[in-house]
Amino acid sequence: MYMIYTDSSCQPWHPGGILTWAFLVKHKKQLIHQEAKIIGWGKEDLTVNRGEMTAVLAAMLWLIRLPKEERIPAVINSDSQLVVNQCSESWGCHEPNLKAILDLIFKAKGRYRKSIIYKWIPREKNKEADALSRTPYNERMLALMRANKNNIIHNWDDLPW
């Protein structure tokens, strides 16, 4: 069984900061795959819920790209009750941005043709995915800092007094 852990991050503020998603896949307790990406930044509709749902969709796309002989049942773990309950169809979804992603998740699940269970886990049991979801933000900020190092006052000796 594949154990998939998903998470999202929106930094330095929410909503509208830099929104990221991440997932990692374990099989027999060994890490076999991981991904993390930036969705976007600066828009009010970039919320953690959207990032969490996108992480599940990305994991589903990874699953359906597997060769048929590698397809086995999967558990998708999330610390978002909203995502788990909406993906499990226990709760409805009326938010248009989330509904569009959720519809794609349902289509992907139909194409996978193996059992997929969504499971809520406490945040402290999702530390790996949480840390992974922050890496695109950290890498982007580091790149921006390096690109703009001449625009940052870091030497107080340069002051005119």
C-alpha positions as semicolon CSV with decimal commas, in nm:
position;residue;x (nm);y (nm);z (nm)
1;M;0,000;0,000;0,000
2;Y;0,121;0,350;-0,083
3;M;0,115;0,591;0,210
4;I;0,088;0,945;0,074
5;Y;0,125;1,255;0,291
6;T;0,007;1,593;0,161
7;D;0,036;1,949;0,286
8;S;0,038;2,313;0,184
9;S;0,188;2,639;0,301
10;C;0,107;3,004;0,240
11;Q;0,384;3,241;0,351
12;P;0,458;3,502;0,472
13;W;0,088;3,587;0,506
14;H;-0,241;3,411;0,440
15;P;-0,422;3,451;0,210
16;G;-0,227;3,606;-0,073
17;G;0,126;3,505;0,022
18;I;0,332;3,250;-0,169
19;L;0,114;2,939;-0,186
20;T;0,288;2,601;-0,214
21;W;0,186;2,236;-0,212
22;A;0,374;1,916;-0,144
23;F;0,328;1,542;-0,120
24;L;0,548;1,249;-0,043
25;V;0,494;0,880;-0,105
26;K;0,613;0,592;0,110
27;H;0,593;0,224;0,036
28;K;0,689;-0,022;0,308
29;K;0,804;0,279;0,515
30;Q;1,058;0,383;0,247
31;L;1,032;0,722;0,076
32;I;0,987;0,652;-0,296
33;H;0,874;0,990;-0,432
34;Q;0,824;1,352;-0,332
35;E;0,720;1,674;-0,502
36;A;0,676;2,036;-0,394
37;K;0,582;2,337;-0,606
38;I;0,464;2,697;-0,591
39;I;0,107;2,761;-0,708
40;G;0,134;3,139;-0,714
41;W;0,140;3,449;-0,496
42;G;-0,026;3,780;-0,427
43;K;-0,390;3,687;-0,486
44;E;-0,664;3,665;-0,225
45;D;-0,794;3,333;-0,364
46;L;-0,460;3,165;-0,289
47;T;-0,556;2,999;0,037
48;V;-0,416;2,704;0,226
49;N;-0,735;2,508;0,146
50;R;-0,663;2,553;-0,224
51;G;-0,303;2,444;-0,169
52;E;-0,407;2,138;0,033
53;M;-0,653;2,032;-0,238
54;T;-0,389;2,088;-0,507
55;A;-0,145;1,865;-0,316
56;V;-0,401;1,583;-0,323
57;L;-0,459;1,638;-0,696
58;A;-0,084;1,628;-0,763
59;A;-0,059;1,302;-0,569
60;M;-0,350;1,159;-0,768
61;L;-0,181;1,256;-1,095
62;W;0,137;1,081;-0,979
63;L;-0,069;0,768;-0,905
64;I;-0,245;0,757;-1,243
65;R;0,087;0,800;-1,426
66;L;0,217;0,478;-1,272
67;P;0,232;0,173;-1,497
68;K;-0,071;-0,050;-1,432
69;E;0,147;-0,322;-1,277
70;E;0,270;-0,075;-1,012
71;R;-0,078;0,039;-0,911
72;I;-0,171;-0,072;-0,561
73;P;-0,415;0,064;-0,301
74;A;-0,322;0,400;-0,147
75;V;-0,394;0,601;0,164
76;I;-0,380;0,978;0,125
77;N;-0,307;1,138;0,461
78;S;-0,381;1,504;0,527
79;D;-0,399;1,726;0,833
80;S;-0,689;1,912;0,669
81;Q;-1,029;1,785;0,779
82;L;-1,188;1,986;0,499
83;V;-0,983;1,809;0,231
84;V;-1,031;1,462;0,378
85;N;-1,407;1,505;0,416
86;Q;-1,458;1,664;0,075
87;C;-1,240;1,408;-0,106
88;S;-1,423;1,127;0,077
89;E;-1,753;1,287;-0,030
90;S;-1,864;1,318;0,334
91;W;-1,897;1,694;0,291
92;G;-2,013;1,894;-0,006
93;C;-1,809;2,169;-0,167
94;H;-1,958;2,504;-0,269
95;E;-1,641;2,710;-0,319
96;P;-1,580;2,730;-0,698
97;N;-1,197;2,714;-0,689
98;L;-1,200;2,409;-0,462
99;K;-1,488;2,244;-0,649
100;A;-1,293;2,257;-0,977
101;I;-0,993;2,086;-0,815
102;L;-1,216;1,835;-0,636
103;D;-1,382;1,736;-0,965
104;L;-1,037;1,661;-1,111
105;I;-0,951;1,452;-0,803
106;F;-1,268;1,245;-0,853
107;K;-1,184;1,191;-1,221
108;A;-0,830;1,083;-1,134
109;K;-0,957;0,843;-0,869
110;G;-1,184;0,683;-1,129
111;R;-0,888;0,634;-1,363
112;Y;-0,662;0,481;-1,096
113;R;-0,894;0,181;-1,048
114;K;-0,745;0,081;-0,713
115;S;-0,866;0,160;-0,363
116;I;-0,785;0,510;-0,238
117;I;-0,867;0,604;0,119
118;Y;-0,845;0,957;0,258
119;K;-0,736;0,979;0,619
120;W;-0,710;1,274;0,856
121;I;-0,394;1,282;1,066
122;P;-0,289;1,532;1,333
123;R;-0,044;1,800;1,224
124;E;0,237;1,652;1,435
125;K;0,215;1,328;1,232
126;N;0,250;1,524;0,908
127;K;0,581;1,696;0,980
128;E;0,762;1,562;0,673
129;A;0,500;1,689;0,428
130;D;0,474;2,016;0,619
131;A;0,850;2,076;0,593
132;L;0,847;1,975;0,226
133;S;0,565;2,221;0,152
134;R;0,783;2,507;0,281
135;T;1,084;2,429;0,060
136;P;0,962;2,604;-0,258
137;Y;0,896;2,921;-0,056
138;N;1,235;2,904;0,113
139;E;1,413;2,841;-0,219
140;R;1,226;3,130;-0,387
141;M;1,309;3,369;-0,103
142;L;1,675;3,267;-0,108
143;A;1,691;3,323;-0,485
144;L;1,531;3,667;-0,448
145;M;1,771;3,760;-0,172
146;R;2,070;3,653;-0,381
147;A;1,941;3,841;-0,686
148;N;1,886;4,159;-0,485
149;K;2,182;4,146;-0,248
150;N;2,309;4,484;-0,373
151;N;1,976;4,647;-0,279
152;I;1,991;4,538;0,085
153;I;2,165;4,753;0,344
154;H;2,374;4,509;0,538
155;N;2,683;4,711;0,619
156;W;2,615;4,990;0,866
157;D;2,952;5,146;0,775
158;D;2,793;5,258;0,445
159;L;2,563;5,507;0,624
160;P;2,648;5,872;0,551
161;W;2,692;5,978;0,915
